[in-house]
Amino acid sequence: MVFVNDLAGIKGLPWWNYHIPPGEQGLTYVDVVFPAFLFIVGMAIPLAIEKRMSKGDSILKILYHIGIRSLSLVVLGLLIMNGRDMDPAATGISYTAWNVLMFTGVILLWNNYPKTNERSENIFRILKWSGLLILIILLFIYRRDVDGDILWINKKNWSILGAIGWAYLSVCILYLIFKGKFRLLAISFVLLVALNVLSKAGWVDFIRYIPRIIWPVGSGSLASITMAGLLLSMIFIKNDIASTLNSKITWGIAYAVILFLAGWVLLPFGLAKIGSTPSYTLFSSGICILLFMIMYMVVDVRGHYRWASFLKPAGSNPLLTYILPDIYYAIMGLTHAHIINPEGWPGVFRALVFSLFILGVSALMTRFKIRLQL
């Protein structure tokens, strides 16, 4: 995500290095990055919920945790996206100051402080409340300029993090309702895809007017990708579905083939990231299935994992790694774009260096016990 976001500002690259433009049809590797986030979230859901159940957590306690985490993602998405649109003159504070203070508040509030002694815990509690107070003040003074009108935050501009939050909430609720039963969850996946189809056909336009807090599923597109990941996770972690390595691989390949075929059948509804067409969600999910199985064979079966050690900071502290580029841009602006020619393949090298730089900063901050956890 860090790499492709930085790559977006580089000119002169082949078309497949960018998102498919609005109004056009197609799919590039860049378009699959966000669905991969959703897919991974889905794969983690059975592991996380079953772990909490094994500890004796009640359904209500699990639902409370899921709700807080989902809404936190939405709030964080709103803060980041609206921070990009803030008007310094109307807000009474500079763009850099507002955003740096906002990220400071985010880190103070959502940092996973270590449990040591009572005195330290009191200090950490003060830091958390300080972070919340900073965010409340910043939201109170926030203003943006929209065609001459001074407005408060855009309550629907939650972008990627918010979209992940709503999809996560939807699929977790379905998992709990169906008590982790694979067949019922598979049926719900089909129904989510069907909802996406009906949405694109214009037959259920009324759902766009339902508040997300009441109907987090939305059009079903993003939730279907998350559910696709959940089903694959169950295939590989539950032996009652497939008990041997060969059978798990066979199930996975068959699963991917079915999604690709379904995506091909639904191509008349379009193939585009913008609008999340059914074929886009199905093709993206199929690609994620194949990528996971390749990684599974290399890492889990063959035991070759050291090559990926440089990615460990991002894997162990993903939320911090995700927001670090926004923190950098808030402080430095886009001045780094002029260090290396931002056109053509030199720009790709710059994006790679920047991604490694973000990984390094993430590793350093993780070492100093700064780890975001919602």
C-alpha positions as CSV (number, residue, x, y, z in Angstrom):
1,M,0.0,0.0,0.0
2,V,2.8,2.4,0.9
3,F,4.6,1.6,-2.4
4,V,1.6,1.9,-4.8
5,N,0.4,5.1,-3.0
6,D,3.8,6.7,-3.6
7,L,3.9,5.3,-7.1
8,A,0.6,7.1,-8.0
9,G,2.4,10.4,-8.2
10,I,5.0,9.2,-10.7
11,K,4.4,9.9,-14.4
12,G,5.6,7.9,-17.5
13,L,5.1,4.4,-16.3
14,P,3.1,1.6,-18.1
15,W,-0.6,1.7,-17.5
16,W,-0.6,-1.4,-15.3
17,N,1.3,0.5,-12.5
18,Y,-1.7,2.7,-11.8
19,H,-5.3,2.3,-10.8
20,I,-7.8,1.9,-13.6
21,P,-9.1,5.5,-14.2
22,P,-12.7,6.4,-13.4
23,G,-15.1,5.3,-16.1
24,E,-12.8,2.7,-17.6
25,Q,-12.8,-1.0,-17.2
26,G,-9.9,-3.3,-16.2
27,L,-7.8,-4.6,-13.3
28,T,-4.2,-3.9,-12.4
29,Y,-2.0,-5.2,-9.5
30,V,-2.5,-1.8,-7.9
31,D,-6.2,-2.3,-7.9
32,V,-5.8,-5.6,-5.9
33,V,-3.8,-4.1,-3.0
34,F,-6.9,-2.8,-1.1
35,P,-8.9,-6.0,-1.6
36,A,-5.9,-7.9,-0.2
37,F,-6.3,-5.9,3.0
38,L,-9.9,-6.9,3.2
39,F,-9.1,-10.5,2.4
40,I,-6.4,-10.7,5.1
41,V,-8.9,-9.2,7.6
42,G,-11.3,-11.9,6.7
43,M,-8.7,-14.6,7.2
44,A,-7.9,-13.3,10.7
45,I,-11.5,-13.3,11.9
46,P,-11.9,-17.0,12.7
47,L,-8.6,-17.1,14.5
48,A,-9.3,-14.0,16.6
49,I,-12.9,-14.9,17.5
50,E,-12.1,-18.5,18.4
51,K,-9.2,-17.3,20.5
52,R,-11.4,-15.0,22.5
53,M,-14.0,-17.8,22.9
54,S,-11.3,-20.2,24.2
55,K,-10.5,-17.6,26.9
56,G,-14.2,-17.7,28.0
57,D,-15.3,-14.3,26.6
58,S,-19.1,-14.1,26.2
59,I,-20.7,-13.3,22.8
60,L,-21.7,-9.8,24.2
61,K,-18.1,-9.1,25.2
62,I,-16.8,-10.2,21.8
63,L,-19.4,-8.1,20.0
64,Y,-18.4,-5.1,22.2
65,H,-14.8,-5.6,21.2
66,I,-15.7,-5.9,17.5
67,G,-17.9,-2.8,17.6
68,I,-15.2,-0.7,19.3
69,R,-12.5,-1.8,16.8
70,S,-14.8,-1.2,13.8
71,L,-15.8,2.3,14.9
72,S,-12.2,3.1,15.8
73,L,-11.2,2.3,12.2
74,V,-14.0,4.5,10.9
75,V,-13.0,7.4,13.2
76,L,-9.4,7.0,12.3
77,G,-10.3,7.0,8.6
78,L,-12.4,10.2,9.1
79,L,-9.5,11.9,10.9
80,I,-6.9,11.1,8.2
81,M,-9.1,11.9,5.2
82,N,-10.6,15.1,6.6
83,G,-7.2,16.2,7.8
84,R,-6.2,16.4,4.1
85,D,-9.0,18.7,3.4
86,M,-8.7,21.1,6.4
87,D,-8.7,24.8,5.7
88,P,-5.9,26.5,7.7
89,A,-7.5,30.0,7.6
90,A,-10.9,28.8,8.8
91,T,-9.5,26.4,11.3
92,G,-7.1,28.9,12.8
93,I,-4.1,26.6,12.7
94,S,-1.7,25.5,10.0
95,Y,-2.2,22.4,8.0
96,T,1.0,20.8,9.3
97,A,0.2,21.6,13.0
98,W,-3.3,20.3,12.8
99,N,-2.3,17.0,11.2
100,V,0.8,16.4,13.3
101,L,-1.3,17.1,16.5
102,M,-4.0,14.7,15.1
103,F,-1.5,11.9,14.6
104,T,0.0,12.6,18.0
105,G,-3.4,12.2,19.5
106,V,-4.0,9.0,17.5
107,I,-0.8,7.4,18.7
108,L,-1.4,8.4,22.3
109,L,-4.9,7.1,22.3
110,W,-4.5,3.9,20.5
111,N,-0.9,2.9,21.5
112,N,-0.7,-0.6,23.0
113,Y,1.1,0.4,26.2
114,P,3.0,-2.4,28.0
115,K,1.7,-3.7,31.3
116,T,4.3,-3.1,34.0
117,N,3.3,-1.7,37.4
118,E,0.5,0.4,38.8
119,R,2.4,3.7,38.5
120,S,3.3,3.1,34.9
121,E,-0.3,2.2,34.1
122,N,-1.5,5.4,35.6
123,I,0.9,7.4,33.4
124,F,-0.3,5.4,30.4
125,R,-3.9,6.1,31.3
126,I,-3.1,9.8,31.4
127,L,-1.4,9.6,28.0
128,K,-4.5,7.9,26.5
129,W,-6.9,10.5,27.9
130,S,-4.5,13.2,26.7
131,G,-4.7,11.7,23.2
132,L,-8.5,11.7,23.3
133,L,-8.6,15.3,24.5
134,I,-6.3,16.4,21.7
135,L,-8.5,14.8,19.1
136,I,-11.7,16.3,20.6
137,I,-10.2,19.8,20.5
138,L,-8.9,19.4,17.0
139,L,-12.3,18.2,15.8
140,F,-14.0,21.1,17.6
141,I,-11.9,23.7,15.7
142,Y,-11.8,21.8,12.4
143,R,-13.2,23.6,9.3
144,R,-12.9,22.9,5.6
145,D,-13.7,25.1,2.6
146,V,-16.0,23.6,-0.1
147,D,-16.6,26.0,-2.9
148,G,-16.6,28.9,-0.6
149,D,-18.8,27.3,2.1
150,I,-17.0,26.7,5.4
151,L,-18.1,23.2,6.7
152,W,-17.2,20.8,9.4
153,I,-15.9,17.3,8.7
154,N,-17.3,15.1,5.9
155,K,-18.9,12.3,7.9
156,K,-18.8,9.9,4.9
157,N,-15.1,10.4,4.0
158,W,-13.7,7.5,5.9
159,S,-11.8,6.0,3.0
160,I,-9.9,2.7,3.2
161,L,-9.7,2.3,7.0
162,G,-13.4,3.1,7.4
163,A,-14.3,0.7,4.6
164,I,-12.3,-2.0,6.3
165,G,-14.0,-1.2,9.6
166,W,-17.5,-1.6,8.1
167,A,-16.6,-4.8,6.2
168,Y,-15.0,-6.3,9.4
169,L,-18.0,-5.5,11.5
170,S,-20.4,-7.1,8.9
171,V,-18.5,-10.3,8.5
172,C,-17.8,-10.7,12.3
173,I,-21.5,-10.4,13.0
174,L,-22.3,-13.0,10.3
175,Y,-19.6,-15.3,11.8
176,L,-21.2,-15.1,15.2
177,I,-24.7,-15.4,14.0
178,F,-23.9,-18.6,12.1
179,K,-21.6,-19.9,14.9
180,G,-18.7,-20.4,12.6
181,K,-20.5,-23.0,10.4
182,F,-18.7,-23.2,7.1
183,R,-21.8,-24.1,5.0
184,L,-23.9,-21.2,6.3
185,L,-21.0,-18.7,5.9
186,A,-20.5,-19.9,2.3
187,I,-24.2,-19.2,1.6
188,S,-23.8,-15.8,3.2
189,F,-20.9,-15.2,0.8
190,V,-23.1,-16.0,-2.2
191,L,-25.8,-13.7,-0.8
192,L,-23.3,-10.9,-0.4
193,V,-22.2,-11.3,-4.0
194,A,-25.9,-11.4,-5.1
195,L,-26.4,-8.1,-3.1
196,N,-23.5,-6.6,-5.0
197,V,-25.1,-7.7,-8.3
198,L,-28.5,-6.3,-7.4
199,S,-26.8,-3.0,-6.3
200,K,-25.1,-2.7,-9.7
201,A,-28.3,-3.5,-11.5
202,G,-30.0,-0.6,-9.6
203,W,-32.6,-2.8,-8.0
204,V,-31.7,-2.0,-4.3
205,D,-30.7,1.7,-4.6
206,F,-32.5,2.3,-1.3
207,I,-29.6,0.7,0.7
208,R,-27.3,3.7,-0.1
209,Y,-29.6,5.8,2.1
210,I,-29.4,3.5,5.1
211,P,-26.8,4.7,7.6
212,R,-23.8,2.4,7.8
213,I,-24.1,2.1,11.6
214,I,-27.5,0.4,10.9
215,W,-26.5,-1.4,7.7
216,P,-22.7,-1.9,7.7
217,V,-22.8,-4.3,4.8
218,G,-23.4,-1.5,2.3
219,S,-23.7,-2.9,-1.2
220,G,-22.1,-6.2,-0.1
221,S,-19.0,-5.7,-2.3
222,L,-16.3,-5.2,0.3
223,A,-17.9,-7.5,2.8
224,S,-17.9,-10.2,0.2
225,I,-14.1,-9.9,-0.2
226,T,-13.7,-10.1,3.6
227,M,-16.0,-13.2,3.7
228,A,-14.0,-14.8,0.9
229,G,-10.9,-14.5,3.1
230,L,-12.7,-15.9,6.1
231,L,-13.8,-19.0,4.1
232,L,-10.3,-19.7,2.9
233,S,-9.0,-19.4,6.4
234,M,-11.5,-22.0,7.6
235,I,-10.4,-24.4,4.8
236,F,-6.8,-24.2,6.0
237,I,-7.3,-24.2,9.8
238,K,-10.3,-26.6,10.2
239,N,-9.6,-30.2,9.4
240,D,-13.3,-31.1,9.2
241,I,-13.4,-29.2,5.8
242,A,-10.1,-30.5,4.4
243,S,-7.9,-32.7,6.6
244,T,-4.8,-33.1,4.5
245,L,-2.4,-30.7,2.7
246,N,-3.4,-32.0,-0.7
247,S,-7.1,-31.7,0.0
248,K,-6.6,-28.2,1.3
249,I,-4.8,-27.2,-1.8
250,T,-7.4,-28.8,-4.0
251,W,-10.2,-27.0,-2.1
252,G,-8.2,-23.7,-2.5
253,I,-7.7,-24.1,-6.2
254,A,-11.3,-25.1,-6.8
255,Y,-12.4,-22.1,-4.7
256,A,-10.3,-19.7,-6.8
257,V,-11.5,-21.3,-10.1
258,I,-15.2,-20.9,-9.0
259,L,-14.6,-17.2,-8.2
260,F,-12.9,-16.6,-11.5
261,L,-15.7,-18.3,-13.4
262,A,-18.3,-16.3,-11.5
263,G,-16.4,-13.1,-12.1
264,W,-16.3,-13.9,-15.8
265,V,-20.1,-14.6,-15.9
266,L,-20.7,-11.2,-14.2
267,L,-18.5,-9.1,-16.5
268,P,-21.6,-7.4,-18.1
269,F,-21.8,-5.5,-14.8
270,G,-18.3,-4.1,-15.4
271,L,-14.8,-4.6,-14.1
272,A,-13.7,-1.6,-12.1
273,K,-12.4,-0.8,-8.6
274,I,-14.4,2.4,-8.4
275,G,-17.9,1.2,-7.6
276,S,-16.5,-2.3,-6.6
277,T,-18.3,-4.3,-9.4
278,P,-19.0,-7.9,-8.7
279,S,-16.3,-9.1,-11.2
280,Y,-13.8,-6.8,-9.5
281,T,-14.5,-8.3,-6.1
282,L,-14.5,-11.9,-7.3
283,F,-11.3,-11.6,-9.4
284,S,-9.5,-9.9,-6.6
285,S,-10.6,-12.6,-4.1
286,G,-9.5,-15.3,-6.6
287,I,-6.1,-13.7,-7.0
288,C,-5.7,-13.4,-3.2
289,I,-6.5,-17.1,-2.8
290,L,-3.8,-18.1,-5.3
291,L,-1.3,-15.7,-3.7
292,F,-2.0,-17.1,-0.2
293,M,-1.6,-20.7,-1.3
294,I,1.8,-19.8,-2.9
295,M,2.9,-18.1,0.3
296,Y,1.5,-21.0,2.4
297,M,3.6,-23.5,0.4
298,V,6.7,-21.4,0.6
299,V,6.5,-20.3,4.2
300,D,4.5,-22.9,6.1
301,V,5.2,-26.0,4.2
302,R,8.7,-25.5,2.9
303,G,9.8,-23.3,5.9
304,H,11.4,-20.5,3.7
305,Y,10.5,-17.4,5.7
306,R,13.8,-15.5,6.4
307,W,13.6,-13.8,3.0
308,A,10.5,-11.9,4.3
309,S,12.1,-10.8,7.6
310,F,12.4,-7.2,6.4
311,L,8.6,-7.1,6.3
312,K,8.1,-8.1,9.9
313,P,7.7,-4.6,11.3
314,A,4.8,-4.0,8.9
315,G,3.3,-7.3,9.8
316,S,3.6,-6.9,13.6
317,N,2.6,-3.2,13.6
318,P,0.5,-2.7,10.5
319,L,-1.7,0.2,11.5
320,L,1.3,2.3,12.5
321,T,3.1,1.4,9.3
322,Y,0.0,2.4,7.3
323,I,-0.3,5.9,8.8
324,L,3.4,6.7,8.8
325,P,3.4,8.0,5.2
326,D,0.6,10.4,6.1
327,I,2.6,11.6,9.1
328,Y,5.6,12.1,6.8
329,Y,3.6,14.0,4.3
330,A,2.1,16.2,7.0
331,I,5.6,17.2,8.2
332,M,7.5,17.2,5.0
333,G,4.8,17.8,2.4
334,L,5.7,16.3,-1.0
335,T,9.3,17.7,-1.1
336,H,10.8,14.2,-1.1
337,A,9.4,13.8,-4.7
338,H,12.1,16.1,-6.0
339,I,15.0,14.2,-4.4
340,I,14.9,11.7,-7.3
341,N,13.3,12.4,-10.7
342,P,9.7,11.5,-10.1
343,E,9.2,10.3,-13.7
344,G,9.7,6.9,-15.2
345,W,11.7,4.1,-13.6
346,P,13.8,6.4,-11.4
347,G,10.5,7.3,-9.7
348,V,9.9,3.6,-9.1
349,F,13.3,3.4,-7.4
350,R,12.3,6.4,-5.3
351,A,9.0,4.7,-4.3
352,L,10.9,1.6,-3.3
353,V,13.4,3.6,-1.2
354,F,10.5,5.5,0.5
355,S,8.7,2.2,1.3
356,L,11.9,0.8,2.9
357,F,12.3,4.0,4.8
358,I,8.8,3.7,6.2
359,L,9.5,0.1,7.2
360,G,12.7,1.2,9.0
361,V,10.8,3.9,10.9
362,S,8.1,1.4,11.8
363,A,10.7,-1.0,13.1
364,L,12.4,1.7,15.2
365,M,9.1,2.9,16.7
366,T,8.0,-0.7,17.4
367,R,11.3,-1.2,19.2
368,F,10.4,1.8,21.4
369,K,7.1,0.2,22.3
370,I,4.9,2.3,20.0
371,R,2.4,-0.2,18.6
372,L,-1.1,0.8,17.6
373,Q,-3.9,-1.5,18.4
374,L,-7.6,-0.8,18.2
